Amino acid sequence: MQLGKVGIWSMVHLWADRPEVAADLEKLGFGTLWLGGSPSADLRIAETLLDATSTLKVATGIVNVWTSEAAEVAESYHRIAAKHPDRFLLGIGAGHKLFNTQYEKPYSKLVSYLDELDAAGVPTSGRALAALGPKVLTLSAERSAGAHPYFAPAEHTRQARQTLGDGPLLAPEVAVVVEPDRDVADRIIRQYTRMYLQLPNYTNNLLRLGYTEEDFADGGSDRLIGALIPQGVDNIVATVAAHQAAGADHVNLQVLTVDGSLDVEAFEALGNALT
């Protein structure tokens, strides 16, 4: 499946009544729309957005393996794949310990979930894994189309490509701010980073990359934020290029806003600059 060079990543609940914006993304030249925030196992919103478009791919980023039964997800996958062949990618992942009381041995859970998807006939080429560390990156190369890292700089993309090898998909998410006012942009960024810098899977990954605990204080150091979240269209273009040069096949952009809403004007600006 060809995802295109650049896509958009947004929380799934924002798309419930906005299929026309998905059609706009298609016209702007974005290859894929990623649905974040643990889409439900019925995957109806993905189907609705595919119905509203003709070439745009839709991917989940990600379905949570603890809250969505593999059997129902597989059934939904087959329904969508039959209706929209080669346009849907099932991204799955283990979520976060802080948000899930069942969170135990996530690697084993991922393996058993993939086993269930295998048994239900979901093809390896039709799924991807949320992956940061070497062990899950390797699993993503062996048992899926590839990896969908989140909240990681271009240096992680370089190391992930070395782990994956040349063939598997590498599709990192990059949070971005188009807002031109530096003070407003900084508030948006730190509102976002404060949550993710409390999550051990992300901070452990950043520690492996050479960042320190001091980089995580007060919503992140200037060094860390500069590597993770570009502000302004020119910086966003440069960051996308850096991820691509590091080995990314596809970069999906999460446009951060003051109120968390879809920013159609930002999508237009990015589409004009990147596609």
N, C-alpha and C positions, 0 to 999 in steps of 0.2 A: 504494500500500500504506500503510495506517495503522498506524504503529508504536506508537501510544499516546504519552502525554506522558512517561512514565518507564519505563526498562528496567534490566536488570542486565547487566553486562559481567563475564565471568570467563574465566580461562584454559581452553582447550578440554579439556585433559587431566583437569580436575576433574570433568567430566561423564560420563566413560566408563561409570560404573556408578551414576549418580545421577539417572536420569530422573524419579524421584518428586519430586525437589526442583524440577525444571522444572514439574511439575504444581502444586506448592505456589506457585511464582511466579505462575502463571496464576490461582490462587484468590485470591492477594493483590492482584491487579489490575495487575500489571506487564504492559506491552504487548509487550515484546520481550526475548529473551535473546540477548546478543551473545557469540560464541565467539572469544576472543582467542588469541594464540600460534600463528598460522599453521596453521589446520586443514588437514588433508591434502586432496589434490585429489578424493578419492572422496566427501568430505563425508558419510560414513556417520553420524557423530555427530550432525550436524544433522538428518538423517532420523530417527534414533532418538528424538531429543527432540521432534520434531514428531509422531511416532507416539504419544508418551506424553501429548500434550496435544491440545486441540481448538481453542483460539483464540489461544494464544500464538504470536507470530511468532519466528522464529529468524534471526539475521543473523551473518555472519562479520566479525570485526573484527581482523585481516583475513587473507584468503588471500594469501600472498606470491607475487608474480608471477615471482620468480626460481626458486622451488622447486616450484611447481605448474604443470604444463603447461596452457595454456589449453584445449586440446582435451578433456582429461579433466575439467577443471573445468566446461566447458560441458555435457558429457555428464551429469555429476552434477547440474548445475543443472536440466536438462530432466527428469531422473528425479524429482527432488524436487518441481519445480513441477507436474508432472503428477499427483503423488500428493497434494500439499498446495498447491493453487493459492492465490496471494496471501498466503502465509505465510512465504516465504523470501526474504531479501535477501542477495545476494552482495556482500560488501564485499571489495575488493581493494586492495593497496598494494605499494609497492616496498621495504618493510623498511628495514634499516639497513646502512650501509657497513661498520661494525665487525664485523657478523655474516655478511657475504656477500662472498666474493672476486670474484663476478661483478658486483658493484655498480658499474655504469658507466652514465652517462646515464640515470638513472631515469625522467626525463620521457619520453624516447624509448621506453623499455621499456613504460611504461604505455600510451602511444599504440598501440604495436604489439600489445600484449596486448588492448586494447579492440577493435582491428581484428579480431583472431582471434575474440573473443567475438561481434562483429557477424556475422562470416562463419558462425559456428556457430548463429546465431539467438537468442542470449541478449539479451533486450530491454533497452533503456536503462533502463526503469523498474524492472528487476529487479536492478540493481547500483548500488553506491556506491563512492566512492574515499576512501581515507585521504588527507586533505589538510590542509596547514597554510598554506603560502605562497600568494600570489595566483595564480601560474601554474597550480598543480595545482587550486586552488579553482575557477578558471575552467574548467579541463578537466572537473572533476567536474560542473559545471553544464551543459556542452555535451555530454558523452558518457555521463552516468549520471543516476541519480535525484538525486544530490547528494553531500554531503561528510560524512565521519566524522572530525572532528579528535580528537586524543588529547593529553593532558598540556598543556592550554591553559586559561587563565583566561577569565572571562566577557568581558573586553575583546576577546579574540580572537574570541569568538562574535559580538560586535557588528561587528567589522571584516569577519569572514567573511560575515556576512549582507549587508553592503554590496557585497562582491565578487560574491556569488552572485546577488543580486537577490531578488525576492519569491517566486519559484516553487520553486526546488530545495530538496530536503531538507537540513536542517542538524541533525546528530545528534552532538553532542559527547559524549565520554566524560569523566566526572569521577571521579577516585579519591577515596574517602571513608573515614573511620575512625569507627566507631560506638563503639568502646572508650571508656568514660567516664573511665578513669584517664589524666590528662594525660601523665604520664611514660611510661607504656606506649604511649600513642598516639603520642607523639613518636618513640619508638624504631621503631615500625612505619612511620611516615611517612618517616623518614630512611633506613631500610633500602630503601625503595622509590625515593625521590628520588635517592639516590646513583647508582643505575644510569642513570636517565634523564637526569640532568644530565651524563653523559659522552657523550651522543649529539648530534652536531652539528645534526641536523634540528630537535630540540627546543630546544636552546640558541639556535640562530639565530633561531627563531621568537620566543623570549622576548626576545632582544635587540631585535628589531623592535618589540616591544611596550613597550620602554623599560626593561627590566631590564638589569643590568650583570653583568660577570664576577664581581663581589663577591657578587652574589646567588646564585651557583652553588656557592660554597665550602661545605665541611662539610655537604653534603646539603641546602643551600638556606637562604637567609635567612628570618627570620620573616615578612618582607614577602611573599616569593615563596610560601612554604608556605601562608600565610594566603589568598593569592589562588587557589592551585591545589587545595588538599586540605582541605576542611572536616572538622572533628572534632566529633562529637556530633550528635544528630538535629536539633536546632534549627538549628544552623549549616548542616547539609546541606540542610534545607528551604529556608533562605534562599539558599544557593548555587544550587540548582536554579531557584529563582524568578529569580535574577539572570541565569542563562543563558537562561531563557525570555523574560525581558524584553528581552534583547539580541538575540533573534531565533531561538533554538533551537526547532525543531519537536519534538524528542525528546531527552531527556537520559538517557544510560545510565551507571549508577553501578557503579564497581568497588570492592567492599568489601575493604579491606586488612585482613589479619589477621596475627598473630604468625607463624603457620606456613604461611600461604598457602592454607589450606583454605577450603571453603565455610562461611559463617557463616549458618546458617538462622535463628538468633535475630535477627541483624542484618537479614536480609531481612524478617522479620516486623515489626520495629520501623519500618523504612523504608516498608514497604507500608502500615502503619497510618497513617503520617504523611503519605504522599505520594499515595496512590491512593484 
